[in-house]
Amino acid sequence: MLGKFGIRFKKTEVIFHLMKERVVEAKRLVGKKTVRGKTYEYEYYTLPLNLYIPKSMIEKHGTKYILQVDEDSGTITIKPTEGK
């Protein structure tokens, strides 16, 4: 495409990404399992959308996180909020 003053411009396409972002809090769940007559208890943490989060991240960053969902590419990003 030839623009003003004879300069060539490349036509570019603008792509808008639809990304949803929200602040979520991890839930603590306690599970029980029976193996050979003995009952074991364990704890784990989940975020919305059934995302499991390691206990070490909870101990390091706390329970509040920012959840970003990019619907175009299908990626989910979890970021800790500032402070514990």
N, C-alpha and C positions, 0 to 999 in steps of 0.2 A: 504494500500500500504506500503510495507516494503522498507525503504530507506537505505542509506549507514549507516553502523555501527549498523544495526538492529533496527533503530528507526522508529516507525510508523508515517507516515504523513497522514493527512487527505486531500483528494483532494478537493480543493475549486474551485468554479466557479466565474469568474470575470464578473461582470455585469457593463456595461457602460450605464450611463444615458445621454440621449440627452436633454440638457438644453440650451435654447436660452436666451440670456440676451441682453437688449438694454436700452438706455437712452431715455425716452419719456417726452414730455411736455403736461401738462393738458390744455385743451381748455375750455374757458369760453363761455357758451351758455346762451342766454336769451330766456326764454319761455313766452308765453302769453296764458292766459286762460280767457274765458268769462263765467261768472256765473251770471245768472239772469240779463243780460244786463250790468253788470259791468265788466271791463277788469282788470285783475290782471297780473302783471309781476313778474317773479321770475328768479333767476339765478342758474345755476348748472354747474358743471365741469365734463368733461369726459376725459378718456385716450383712446388710440387706443384699438381696440377690443370691443368697446362699453362698457367700464367699467366706471361706475359712481364713483366719489370720493367725499366724504363729504367736504363741504365748510370749516369746522373746520380744516381738514388736510391741505388744501391749505393755510389757515391763519397761521398755525403752522410751516409747512415745506416748503412752496413755491410751485412752479408749476413744478419743475423737479423731476422725479422719475425714478427708475430703475425697469424695468419690466422683470421678469424671468418667462419663460414658460417651464415647464417640460413636454415634449410630451409623456413620458412613463407613468407617473401617471396621467397626465391631470390637474396638479395643476398650478395655476398662483400666483406668489408672487409679491407684490408691495412694494418697499422700497424707502424711501426718500433719495435723494442724500445729500451729506454733504453741510451744509450751506443753507441759504435762497436765 
